[in-house]
Amino acid sequence: MSIGMTMLKPVVAGVIRTAFRPIVTGMENVPKDGPIIVASNHLSFFDSVIIQALMPRKVAFFAKAEYFTTPGFKGRFMKAFFTGVGSIPVQRGEQAASVAALDALVEILEAGGGVGIYPEGTRSRDGLLYRGRTGVGWLALTTGATVIPVGLIGTDKLQPADSNRIRLHRFTLKVGAPLRFEHPGAKHPLPLRRKVTDQIVDAVAELSGQERAAGYNQTPSAE
């Protein structure tokens, strides 16, 4: 498993930097130690891979369970990478934003690690930045972890929603100033959770430059 972390992460990062020539700013904002929550907008299937590969620290995201069970060379490569960067397998249809699923992230944060979360819940298919679901606020207030806002620009061009082909297109990854909130624990008032969530999404919006949507994003099945 350590091979995935020590070898595949820099390999994938090198491929991304060479093939897509990303503009990356603000990495100095990532603390060298202590629990962190990387909160990003979500435009592409590749967003998690990009963040996990380019961040200076290990960042655990939820990942589809099939990424760990796909057969063949491709499957072994995916399993090694996602295992190495600490991804957490989740079955299709599971509500990854629920408090039950977030417990897995709490364990990582309590151990001083880093996790990644998309406040919108699912990727934006129209380029708008949707209202944040309060899982990210709950996680920040429950653990006291530092929140690192991230803005991705142009990753939607890497693979359009109606295509299986990867396109070589430059993108931008901006890391914002750390956000620190109070630490009341799991039993905190809902208005505070909403306020913290909104502050996090505001920071992401400033980095991504996206137009804001009034409501929540929905998965295609929900639509």
N, C-alpha and C positions, 0 to 999 in steps of 0.2 A: 504493500500500500504506500509505503514511503517513496517508492519509485515514481508513483503518480505525482507526488508533491514536488520532489526534488528535480525531476527530469521533465515531465510533461508540461507543467505550468510554464517554465521558461521557454520551452519549445513552442507552445501555443502562443505565448506572448510575442515571441520572435516572428512567428508567421503573421500574426495580426499587425504588428508594426511594419513589417516589410510589405505585405500585400495591400493593406488598407491605408497606410501612412496616417494614422490618427493624430489629431491635435489633442494633446493631453495636458491639462493644467491643474494646479492646485494639489498635487500629490503631497506636498509638504504639510497639508492640513490633516493628514492621517496620523493619529498618534501612534508612536512606536509600540506601545503596550497599553493594556487595560481594555475593558470591553467596549466594542463599538458596534453601532447599528448603521449600516450603509443603506440610506434611503434614496432610491432613484426613481426617475420617470421610466416608463416602459414602452418601447416602440417596436421591439424586434425579438424574435426567438433567440438571437445571439447576445442579447444584453447581459444575461447572467454570465455567459462564457467570457465576454469582454471584460466585465468588472472583475471576475475572479482571476483572470489571467493577468490583467494590468495592475491591479491593486498591489501595493507592497506587502500587504498582510493577507492571511488566509481569511476568506469571506464565505460563509456557508449560506447557500440559498436552498430553497426547496427545488427539487428536480423530479420530473416524471419518473416513476419506478422503472419504466421500460428502458431508460437510459442505462440502467444497471444490469439489464438482463438480455439486451440485444445480442444475438449470436454473431460469430465471425470476428474478423480482425477489427472492423469498425466498432463492434460492440465491446471488445476488450479494451480498445483505446478510450472509448467514452467512459466505460466503467472506471478505468484507471484514473482518468482526469477528474471526473466528478467525485470519486472517492477521495482522491488526493487533495482536492480543494475543500473537502468537507461538506459536499452537498447532501441534503437529506431527502431520500426517496419518498415520494408521495404518490399514492394510487390515483388514477384518473377519477374525477368526481369528488375527491375529498376536498373539504373546505379548508384550504391551507391558511386562510386568514382567521380561522376560528381560534379561540383561546386554547382549546385542546391541542391543536397542532403547534401553536406558538410555544407551548411548554418545552418542546425540543430545542427551540432557540434560546429559551431562558437558561437551560442547562449550559449551553455553550457560553453565553454571556457571563454567567456566574463563575465560570472557569477562566474568565478573562479573555475570551476569544472574540471573533468578529462574525457578524451575521449580516445578510442582505435581505432587504424587503422592498416590495413595490407598494407604496401606499395606495395606488389606484386599484390594486388587486389583480388586474389583468392588463395585457398590453392594449394600448390605444390604437385603433385601426383607422382613425381619422386625423391623427396628429394633435388632437386637443389634449390638454392635461386635465384629468378628471378629479373630482373631489376625493380627498383621501379617506379611506376606510380606517377606523380608529384602532386597528390592530397595532399599527406602528406607535401610536400614542400610548397604548396599554403596555407595550414592550419597553418603551423608554421609561415610563413612570414606575413600572414594576421592578426593573433591574437597575435603574440609575445609570445605564450605559450612555456614553457620548454618542450623539447622532451625527453622522457625516452625510450631508446632502450631496447628491450627485445629479448632474444634468447631462443627459445624452442627447446629441444632436446629429441627425442623419443616419442613425442605425437602421431606420425603417427602409432605407434604400438598399441595404445589403441583401435582403430577401423579401420582395413584395409579397403580400398576403396571398396572392393568387398564383404564386410560382414556387417551384422547388429548387430553382437555380440560385446560386450565390453570385452576387454581383460585386465587382471590385469598386468600391465607392468610399471616399474619404468620410470619416465621421469625427465628431468632437466629443471628448469626455471631460467635463469640468467638475472638479471637487471643490465644494464650498467650505467655508469656515465651520468648525465644529459647533454643534448646538448642545448645550447642557441644560438639563431641567432638574427640578426637584425630584426627590426619591421617596415618595410616600408608600411605595410597595404596591401590591396587587389590589388592595382595598383603597381605591381613590375615587373621587367623585367623577361621574361621567362628563360633566361640563369641562372639567380640567383635561380629561383625555381628549375631548373634541378640540379644545384650545391648542393643546400641544400638537395634535395631528395637523391642524390648520397651519401652525407656525412652520412645521417641517415641510409641508407641501408648498407653502409660500417661498421657502428657501430654494426648493427644487425648481419652482417656476422661474425664479430670478436667474438661475443658472441655465435652464433649458430654453428660456425665451418663448415658451409655448403659449398659445391662446388658451384661456381657461374655460372649462365647461362648467355649467351650473350644477349638474348632478353627478351621480356615480356612473362609472363605467360598468358595462355588463358583458358577460361572456356570450358568444354567439348563440349558445343553447338557450340562455336566459332571454335573449332578444326574440 
